[in-house]
């Protein structure tokens, strides 16, 4: 198991308070080196997208603009 895989296994995942009770939610976890991981809350054992700090900021900026 790689370091990143271990981090994802032990990560503390959280859902946005704005997600409400719907089933169209994503979860986020902060990882080492300021990396962020995002996954589908309906499939917690499924794949996670790992983002660099710049990509995370870009994602948040894009969400704010929409």
PDB file of N, CA, C and O in Angstrom:
ATOM      1  N   UNK A   1       0.849  -1.182   0.000  1.00  0.00           N
ATOM      2  CA  UNK A   1       0.000   0.000   0.000  1.00  0.00           C
ATOM      3  C   UNK A   1       0.895   1.246   0.000  1.00  0.00           C
ATOM      4  O   UNK A   1       1.837   1.343   0.786  1.00  0.00           O
ATOM      5  N   UNK A   2       0.592   2.181  -0.878  1.00  0.00           N
ATOM      6  CA  UNK A   2       1.382   3.413  -0.953  1.00  0.00           C
ATOM      7  C   UNK A   2       0.994   4.364   0.177  1.00  0.00           C
ATOM      8  O   UNK A   2      -0.022   4.185   0.848  1.00  0.00           O
ATOM      9  N   UNK A   3       1.820   5.362   0.362  1.00  0.00           N
ATOM     10  CA  UNK A   3       1.540   6.385   1.385  1.00  0.00           C
ATOM     11  C   UNK A   3       0.195   7.061   1.109  1.00  0.00           C
ATOM     12  O   UNK A   3      -0.597   7.268   2.029  1.00  0.00           O
ATOM     13  N   UNK A   4      -0.060   7.401  -0.142  1.00  0.00           N
ATOM     14  CA  UNK A   4      -1.311   8.071  -0.490  1.00  0.00           C
ATOM     15  C   UNK A   4      -2.512   7.155  -0.249  1.00  0.00           C
ATOM     16  O   UNK A   4      -3.536   7.608   0.262  1.00  0.00           O
ATOM     17  N   UNK A   5      -2.404   5.900  -0.603  1.00  0.00           N
ATOM     18  CA  UNK A   5      -3.492   4.954  -0.351  1.00  0.00           C
ATOM     19  C   UNK A   5      -3.772   4.842   1.149  1.00  0.00           C
ATOM     20  O   UNK A   5      -4.929   4.789   1.566  1.00  0.00           O
ATOM     21  N   UNK A   6      -2.727   4.806   1.943  1.00  0.00           N
ATOM     22  CA  UNK A   6      -2.876   4.737   3.394  1.00  0.00           C
ATOM     23  C   UNK A   6      -3.578   5.998   3.912  1.00  0.00           C
ATOM     24  O   UNK A   6      -4.474   5.919   4.752  1.00  0.00           O
ATOM     25  N   UNK A   7      -3.163   7.145   3.404  1.00  0.00           N
ATOM     26  CA  UNK A   7      -3.804   8.400   3.818  1.00  0.00           C
ATOM     27  C   UNK A   7      -5.290   8.408   3.484  1.00  0.00           C
ATOM     28  O   UNK A   7      -6.112   8.831   4.297  1.00  0.00           O
ATOM     29  N   UNK A   8      -5.632   7.938   2.287  1.00  0.00           N
ATOM     30  CA  UNK A   8      -7.036   7.910   1.878  1.00  0.00           C
ATOM     31  C   UNK A   8      -7.846   6.964   2.757  1.00  0.00           C
ATOM     32  O   UNK A   8      -9.006   7.238   3.065  1.00  0.00           O
ATOM     33  N   UNK A   9      -7.242   5.862   3.156  1.00  0.00           N
ATOM     34  CA  UNK A   9      -7.924   4.903   4.021  1.00  0.00           C
ATOM     35  C   UNK A   9      -8.185   5.493   5.402  1.00  0.00           C
ATOM     36  O   UNK A   9      -9.225   5.226   6.005  1.00  0.00           O
ATOM     37  N   UNK A  10      -7.255   6.289   5.903  1.00  0.00           N
ATOM     38  CA  UNK A  10      -7.366   6.856   7.246  1.00  0.00           C
ATOM     39  C   UNK A  10      -7.969   8.263   7.260  1.00  0.00           C
ATOM     40  O   UNK A  10      -8.145   8.849   8.328  1.00  0.00           O
ATOM     41  N   UNK A  11      -8.281   8.797   6.104  1.00  0.00           N
ATOM     42  CA  UNK A  11      -8.751  10.184   5.999  1.00  0.00           C
ATOM     43  C   UNK A  11     -10.052  10.407   6.768  1.00  0.00           C
ATOM     44  O   UNK A  11     -10.888   9.513   6.905  1.00  0.00           O
ATOM     45  N   UNK A  12     -10.184  11.628   7.259  1.00  0.00           N
ATOM     46  CA  UNK A  12     -11.430  12.057   7.898  1.00  0.00           C
ATOM     47  C   UNK A  12     -12.219  12.806   6.831  1.00  0.00           C
ATOM     48  O   UNK A  12     -11.857  13.914   6.436  1.00  0.00           O
ATOM     49  N   UNK A  13     -13.293  12.191   6.378  1.00  0.00           N
ATOM     50  CA  UNK A  13     -14.106  12.748   5.300  1.00  0.00           C
ATOM     51  C   UNK A  13     -15.221  13.596   5.880  1.00  0.00           C
ATOM     52  O   UNK A  13     -15.785  13.266   6.923  1.00  0.00           O
ATOM     53  N   UNK A  14     -15.538  14.693   5.197  1.00  0.00           N
ATOM     54  CA  UNK A  14     -16.657  15.527   5.651  1.00  0.00           C
ATOM     55  C   UNK A  14     -17.469  16.004   4.463  1.00  0.00           C
ATOM     56  O   UNK A  14     -16.960  16.198   3.359  1.00  0.00           O
ATOM     57  N   UNK A  15     -18.736  16.184   4.733  1.00  0.00           N
ATOM     58  CA  UNK A  15     -19.679  16.646   3.722  1.00  0.00           C
ATOM     59  C   UNK A  15     -20.020  18.099   4.021  1.00  0.00           C
ATOM     60  O   UNK A  15     -20.068  18.497   5.184  1.00  0.00           O
ATOM     61  N   UNK A  16     -20.251  18.876   3.004  1.00  0.00           N
ATOM     62  CA  UNK A  16     -20.620  20.267   3.188  1.00  0.00           C
ATOM     63  C   UNK A  16     -21.922  20.377   3.969  1.00  0.00           C
ATOM     64  O   UNK A  16     -22.841  19.580   3.776  1.00  0.00           O
ATOM     65  N   UNK A  17     -21.994  21.355   4.841  1.00  0.00           N
ATOM     66  CA  UNK A  17     -23.241  21.591   5.585  1.00  0.00           C
ATOM     67  C   UNK A  17     -24.353  22.032   4.640  1.00  0.00           C
ATOM     68  O   UNK A  17     -25.527  21.984   5.008  1.00  0.00           O
ATOM     69  N   UNK A  18     -24.008  22.455   3.449  1.00  0.00           N
ATOM     70  CA  UNK A  18     -25.005  22.876   2.456  1.00  0.00           C
ATOM     71  C   UNK A  18     -25.538  21.707   1.631  1.00  0.00           C
ATOM     72  O   UNK A  18     -26.400  21.889   0.770  1.00  0.00           O
ATOM     73  N   UNK A  19     -25.024  20.511   1.896  1.00  0.00           N
ATOM     74  CA  UNK A  19     -25.456  19.345   1.131  1.00  0.00           C
ATOM     75  C   UNK A  19     -26.903  18.960   1.434  1.00  0.00           C
ATOM     76  O   UNK A  19     -27.581  18.379   0.587  1.00  0.00           O
ATOM     77  N   UNK A  20     -27.365  19.274   2.611  1.00  0.00           N
ATOM     78  CA  UNK A  20     -28.725  18.915   2.969  1.00  0.00           C
ATOM     79  C   UNK A  20     -28.885  17.412   3.093  1.00  0.00           C
ATOM     80  O   UNK A  20     -27.942  16.704   3.445  1.00  0.00           O
ATOM     81  N   UNK A  21     -30.090  16.927   2.801  1.00  0.00           N
ATOM     82  CA  UNK A  21     -30.354  15.499   2.955  1.00  0.00           C
ATOM     83  C   UNK A  21     -30.410  14.779   1.608  1.00  0.00           C
ATOM     84  O   UNK A  21     -30.781  13.606   1.555  1.00  0.00           O
ATOM     85  N   UNK A  22     -30.054  15.452   0.536  1.00  0.00           N
ATOM     86  CA  UNK A  22     -30.093  14.842  -0.785  1.00  0.00           C
ATOM     87  C   UNK A  22     -29.031  13.781  -0.964  1.00  0.00           C
ATOM     88  O   UNK A  22     -28.149  13.623  -0.120  1.00  0.00           O
ATOM     89  N   UNK A  23     -29.117  13.052  -2.071  1.00  0.00           N
ATOM     90  CA  UNK A  23     -28.135  11.997  -2.307  1.00  0.00           C
ATOM     91  C   UNK A  23     -27.132  12.376  -3.401  1.00  0.00           C
ATOM     92  O   UNK A  23     -26.456  11.506  -3.950  1.00  0.00           O
ATOM     93  N   UNK A  24     -27.036  13.638  -3.711  1.00  0.00           N
ATOM     94  CA  UNK A  24     -26.099  14.122  -4.737  1.00  0.00           C
ATOM     95  C   UNK A  24     -24.957  14.878  -4.065  1.00  0.00           C
ATOM     96  O   UNK A  24     -24.700  16.038  -4.388  1.00  0.00           O
ATOM     97  N   UNK A  25     -24.280  14.225  -3.137  1.00  0.00           N
ATOM     98  CA  UNK A  25     -23.265  14.901  -2.337  1.00  0.00           C
ATOM     99  C   UNK A  25     -21.867  14.363  -2.607  1.00  0.00           C
ATOM    100  O   UNK A  25     -21.687  13.214  -3.013  1.00  0.00           O
ATOM    101  N   UNK A  26     -20.903  15.208  -2.375  1.00  0.00           N
ATOM    102  CA  UNK A  26     -19.508  14.794  -2.394  1.00  0.00           C
ATOM    103  C   UNK A  26     -18.936  15.042  -1.005  1.00  0.00           C
ATOM    104  O   UNK A  26     -19.454  15.847  -0.232  1.00  0.00           O
ATOM    105  N   UNK A  27     -17.859  14.332  -0.711  1.00  0.00           N
ATOM    106  CA  UNK A  27     -17.156  14.513   0.549  1.00  0.00           C
ATOM    107  C   UNK A  27     -15.733  14.941   0.251  1.00  0.00           C
ATOM    108  O   UNK A  27     -15.191  14.637  -0.812  1.00  0.00           O
ATOM    109  N   UNK A  28     -15.131  15.647   1.197  1.00  0.00           N
ATOM    110  CA  UNK A  28     -13.773  16.144   1.051  1.00  0.00           C
ATOM    111  C   UNK A  28     -12.960  15.727   2.252  1.00  0.00           C
ATOM    112  O   UNK A  28     -13.475  15.639   3.366  1.00  0.00           O
ATOM    113  N   UNK A  29     -11.676  15.468   2.017  1.00  0.00           N
ATOM    114  CA  UNK A  29     -10.744  15.173   3.100  1.00  0.00           C
ATOM    115  C   UNK A  29      -9.449  15.926   2.855  1.00  0.00           C
ATOM    116  O   UNK A  29      -8.954  15.985   1.729  1.00  0.00           O
ATOM    117  N   UNK A  30      -8.905  16.501   3.922  1.00  0.00           N
ATOM    118  CA  UNK A  30      -7.602  17.159   3.843  1.00  0.00           C
ATOM    119  C   UNK A  30      -6.528  16.093   4.043  1.00  0.00           C
ATOM    120  O   UNK A  30      -6.608  15.291   4.974  1.00  0.00           O
ATOM    121  N   UNK A  31      -5.532  16.086   3.176  1.00  0.00           N
ATOM    122  CA  UNK A  31      -4.426  15.137   3.250  1.00  0.00           C
ATOM    123  C   UNK A  31      -3.131  15.894   3.521  1.00  0.00           C
ATOM    124  O   UNK A  31      -3.133  17.120   3.635  1.00  0.00           O
ATOM    125  N   UNK A  32      -2.041  15.168   3.621  1.00  0.00           N
ATOM    126  CA  UNK A  32      -0.749  15.819   3.835  1.00  0.00           C
ATOM    127  C   UNK A  32      -0.347  16.645   2.624  1.00  0.00           C
ATOM    128  O   UNK A  32      -0.920  16.508   1.543  1.00  0.00           O
ATOM    129  N   UNK A  33       0.634  17.492   2.819  1.00  0.00           N
ATOM    130  CA  UNK A  33       1.157  18.360   1.747  1.00  0.00           C
ATOM    131  C   UNK A  33       0.070  19.233   1.143  1.00  0.00           C
ATOM    132  O   UNK A  33       0.153  19.606  -0.027  1.00  0.00           O
ATOM    133  N   UNK A  34      -0.945  19.560   1.925  1.00  0.00           N
ATOM    134  CA  UNK A  34      -2.054  20.415   1.489  1.00  0.00           C
ATOM    135  C   UNK A  34      -2.865  19.824   0.346  1.00  0.00           C
ATOM    136  O   UNK A  34      -3.611  20.546  -0.315  1.00  0.00           O
ATOM    137  N   UNK A  35      -2.735  18.529   0.102  1.00  0.00           N
ATOM    138  CA  UNK A  35      -3.569  17.869  -0.898  1.00  0.00           C
ATOM    139  C   UNK A  35      -4.988  17.754  -0.364  1.00  0.00           C
ATOM    140  O   UNK A  35      -5.201  17.712   0.848  1.00  0.00           O
ATOM    141  N   UNK A  36      -5.951  17.704  -1.265  1.00  0.00           N
ATOM    142  CA  UNK A  36      -7.359  17.504  -0.903  1.00  0.00           C
ATOM    143  C   UNK A  36      -7.881  16.346  -1.730  1.00  0.00           C
ATOM    144  O   UNK A  36      -7.519  16.183  -2.895  1.00  0.00           O
ATOM    145  N   UNK A  37      -8.740  15.541  -1.111  1.00  0.00           N
ATOM    146  CA  UNK A  37      -9.365  14.426  -1.816  1.00  0.00           C
ATOM    147  C   UNK A  37     -10.862  14.650  -1.838  1.00  0.00           C
ATOM    148  O   UNK A  37     -11.436  15.176  -0.884  1.00  0.00           O
ATOM    149  N   UNK A  38     -11.492  14.250  -2.929  1.00  0.00           N
ATOM    150  CA  UNK A  38     -12.938  14.396  -3.112  1.00  0.00           C
ATOM    151  C   UNK A  38     -13.474  13.038  -3.552  1.00  0.00           C
ATOM    152  O   UNK A  38     -12.860  12.358  -4.374  1.00  0.00           O
ATOM    153  N   UNK A  39     -14.627  12.645  -2.998  1.00  0.00           N
ATOM    154  CA  UNK A  39     -15.244  11.381  -3.382  1.00  0.00           C
ATOM    155  C   UNK A  39     -16.761  11.509  -3.355  1.00  0.00           C
ATOM    156  O   UNK A  39     -17.305  12.459  -2.791  1.00  0.00           O
ATOM    157  N   UNK A  40     -17.427  10.557  -3.961  1.00  0.00           N
ATOM    158  CA  UNK A  40     -18.880  10.474  -3.984  1.00  0.00           C
ATOM    159  C   UNK A  40     -19.340   9.915  -2.648  1.00  0.00           C
ATOM    160  O   UNK A  40     -18.914   8.829  -2.254  1.00  0.00           O
ATOM    161  N   UNK A  41     -20.202  10.640  -1.946  1.00  0.00           N
ATOM    162  CA  UNK A  41     -20.635  10.193  -0.622  1.00  0.00           C
ATOM    163  C   UNK A  41     -21.440   8.896  -0.675  1.00  0.00           C
ATOM    164  O   UNK A  41     -21.519   8.184   0.326  1.00  0.00           O
ATOM    165  N   UNK A  42     -22.035   8.578  -1.817  1.00  0.00           N
ATOM    166  CA  UNK A  42     -22.802   7.342  -1.948  1.00  0.00           C
ATOM    167  C   UNK A  42     -21.905   6.126  -2.147  1.00  0.00           C
ATOM    168  O   UNK A  42     -22.360   4.991  -2.005  1.00  0.00           O
ATOM    169  N   UNK A  43     -20.637   6.352  -2.473  1.00  0.00           N
ATOM    170  CA  UNK A  43     -19.716   5.257  -2.763  1.00  0.00           C
ATOM    171  C   UNK A  43     -18.400   5.483  -2.014  1.00  0.00           C
ATOM    172  O   UNK A  43     -17.370   5.723  -2.643  1.00  0.00           O
ATOM    173  N   UNK A  44     -18.421   5.411  -0.683  1.00  0.00           N
ATOM    174  CA  UNK A  44     -17.214   5.735   0.083  1.00  0.00           C
ATOM    175  C   UNK A  44     -16.033   4.814  -0.173  1.00  0.00           C
ATOM    176  O   UNK A  44     -14.894   5.198   0.094  1.00  0.00           O
ATOM    177  N   UNK A  45     -16.266   3.628  -0.674  1.00  0.00           N
ATOM    178  CA  UNK A  45     -15.140   2.742  -0.984  1.00  0.00           C
ATOM    179  C   UNK A  45     -14.706   2.870  -2.438  1.00  0.00           C
ATOM    180  O   UNK A  45     -13.789   2.178  -2.880  1.00  0.00           O
ATOM    181  N   UNK A  46     -15.363   3.752  -3.177  1.00  0.00           N
ATOM    182  CA  UNK A  46     -15.025   3.973  -4.579  1.00  0.00           C
ATOM    183  C   UNK A  46     -13.821   4.887  -4.727  1.00  0.00           C
ATOM    184  O   UNK A  46     -13.126   5.168  -3.751  1.00  0.00           O
ATOM    185  N   UNK A  47     -13.575   5.350  -5.942  1.00  0.00           N
ATOM    186  CA  UNK A  47     -12.391   6.172  -6.203  1.00  0.00           C
ATOM    187  C   UNK A  47     -12.496   7.562  -5.584  1.00  0.00           C
ATOM    188  O   UNK A  47     -13.586   8.080  -5.344  1.00  0.00           O
ATOM    189  N   UNK A  48     -11.345   8.137  -5.339  1.00  0.00           N
ATOM    190  CA  UNK A  48     -11.253   9.509  -4.837  1.00  0.00           C
ATOM    191  C   UNK A  48     -10.381  10.306  -5.790  1.00  0.00           C
ATOM    192  O   UNK A  48      -9.389   9.798  -6.313  1.00  0.00           O
ATOM    193  N   UNK A  49     -10.751  11.538  -6.008  1.00  0.00           N
ATOM    194  CA  UNK A  49      -9.969  12.457  -6.828  1.00  0.00           C
ATOM    195  C   UNK A  49      -9.064  13.244  -5.888  1.00  0.00           C
ATOM    196  O   UNK A  49      -9.555  13.903  -4.972  1.00  0.00           O
ATOM    197  N   UNK A  50      -7.762  13.187  -6.097  1.00  0.00           N
ATOM    198  CA  UNK A  50      -6.804  13.896  -5.248  1.00  0.00           C
ATOM    199  C   UNK A  50      -6.332  15.137  -5.985  1.00  0.00           C
ATOM    200  O   UNK A  50      -5.860  15.061  -7.120  1.00  0.00           O
ATOM    201  N   UNK A  51      -6.465  16.281  -5.324  1.00  0.00           N
ATOM    202  CA  UNK A  51      -6.174  17.573  -5.944  1.00  0.00           C
ATOM    203  C   UNK A  51      -5.001  18.271  -5.267  1.00  0.00           C
ATOM    204  O   UNK A  51      -4.853  18.222  -4.045  1.00  0.00           O
ATOM    205  N   UNK A  52      -4.177  18.915  -6.070  1.00  0.00           N
ATOM    206  CA  UNK A  52      -3.102  19.759  -5.547  1.00  0.00           C
ATOM    207  C   UNK A  52      -3.734  21.028  -4.967  1.00  0.00           C
ATOM    208  O   UNK A  52      -4.902  21.309  -5.233  1.00  0.00           O
ATOM    209  N   UNK A  53      -2.977  21.796  -4.180  1.00  0.00           N
ATOM    210  CA  UNK A  53      -3.532  23.040  -3.654  1.00  0.00           C
ATOM    211  C   UNK A  53      -4.058  23.973  -4.760  1.00  0.00           C
ATOM    212  O   UNK A  53      -5.120  24.576  -4.602  1.00  0.00           O
ATOM    213  N   UNK A  54      -3.330  24.092  -5.866  1.00  0.00           N
ATOM    214  CA  UNK A  54      -3.767  24.973  -6.957  1.00  0.00           C
ATOM    215  C   UNK A  54      -5.051  24.449  -7.605  1.00  0.00           C
ATOM    216  O   UNK A  54      -5.950  25.228  -7.923  1.00  0.00           O
ATOM    217  N   UNK A  55      -5.137  23.140  -7.799  1.00  0.00           N
ATOM    218  CA  UNK A  55      -6.343  22.563  -8.390  1.00  0.00           C
ATOM    219  C   UNK A  55      -7.531  22.704  -7.448  1.00  0.00           C
ATOM    220  O   UNK A  55      -8.649  22.949  -7.902  1.00  0.00           O
ATOM    221  N   UNK A  56      -7.310  22.551  -6.138  1.00  0.00           N
ATOM    222  CA  UNK A  56      -8.384  22.715  -5.148  1.00  0.00           C
ATOM    223  C   UNK A  56      -8.921  24.150  -5.183  1.00  0.00           C
ATOM    224  O   UNK A  56     -10.132  24.368  -5.184  1.00  0.00           O
ATOM    225  N   UNK A  57      -8.003  25.125  -5.212  1.00  0.00           N
ATOM    226  CA  UNK A  57      -8.428  26.532  -5.293  1.00  0.00           C
ATOM    227  C   UNK A  57      -9.207  26.779  -6.578  1.00  0.00           C
ATOM    228  O   UNK A  57     -10.221  27.476  -6.564  1.00  0.00           O
ATOM    229  N   UNK A  58      -8.742  26.214  -7.686  1.00  0.00           N
ATOM    230  CA  UNK A  58      -9.439  26.366  -8.959  1.00  0.00           C
ATOM    231  C   UNK A  58     -10.834  25.770  -8.914  1.00  0.00           C
ATOM    232  O   UNK A  58     -11.777  26.359  -9.442  1.00  0.00           O
ATOM    233  N   UNK A  59     -10.978  24.609  -8.291  1.00  0.00           N
ATOM    234  CA  UNK A  59     -12.290  23.989  -8.153  1.00  0.00           C
ATOM    235  C   UNK A  59     -13.218  24.872  -7.326  1.00  0.00           C
ATOM    236  O   UNK A  59     -14.362  25.107  -7.714  1.00  0.00           O
ATOM    237  N   UNK A  60     -12.731  25.358  -6.197  1.00  0.00           N
ATOM    238  CA  UNK A  60     -13.559  26.221  -5.347  1.00  0.00           C
ATOM    239  C   UNK A  60     -13.932  27.515  -6.065  1.00  0.00           C
ATOM    240  O   UNK A  60     -15.073  27.968  -5.976  1.00  0.00           O
ATOM    241  N   UNK A  61     -12.985  28.103  -6.769  1.00  0.00           N
ATOM    242  CA  UNK A  61     -13.281  29.329  -7.522  1.00  0.00           C
ATOM    243  C   UNK A  61     -14.335  29.062  -8.583  1.00  0.00           C
ATOM    244  O   UNK A  61     -15.243  29.871  -8.773  1.00  0.00           O
ATOM    245  N   UNK A  62     -14.224  27.933  -9.275  1.00  0.00           N
ATOM    246  CA  UNK A  62     -15.211  27.580 -10.295  1.00  0.00           C
ATOM    247  C   UNK A  62     -16.598  27.376  -9.715  1.00  0.00           C
ATOM    248  O   UNK A  62     -17.596  27.770 -10.318  1.00  0.00           O
ATOM    249  N   UNK A  63     -16.659  26.759  -8.543  1.00  0.00           N
ATOM    250  CA  UNK A  63     -17.953  26.556  -7.877  1.00  0.00           C
ATOM    251  C   UNK A  63     -18.559  27.886  -7.480  1.00  0.00           C
ATOM    252  O   UNK A  63     -19.759  28.098  -7.651  1.00  0.00           O
ATOM    253  N   UNK A  64     -17.745  28.780  -6.954  1.00  0.00           N
ATOM    254  CA  UNK A  64     -18.246  30.096  -6.522  1.00  0.00           C
ATOM    255  C   UNK A  64     -18.767  30.908  -7.691  1.00  0.00           C
ATOM    256  O   UNK A  64     -19.699  31.696  -7.529  1.00  0.00           O
ATOM    257  N   UNK A  65     -18.182  30.732  -8.867  1.00  0.00           N
ATOM    258  CA  UNK A  65     -18.600  31.489 -10.047  1.00  0.00           C
ATOM    259  C   UNK A  65     -19.878  30.960 -10.671  1.00  0.00           C
ATOM    260  O   UNK A  65     -20.543  31.680 -11.416  1.00  0.00           O
ATOM    261  N   UNK A  66     -20.234  29.722 -10.383  1.00  0.00           N
ATOM    262  CA  UNK A  66     -21.421  29.130 -11.029  1.00  0.00           C
ATOM    263  C   UNK A  66     -22.699  29.421 -10.272  1.00  0.00           C
ATOM    264  O   UNK A  66     -23.775  28.992 -10.689  1.00  0.00           O
TER     265      UNK A  66
END
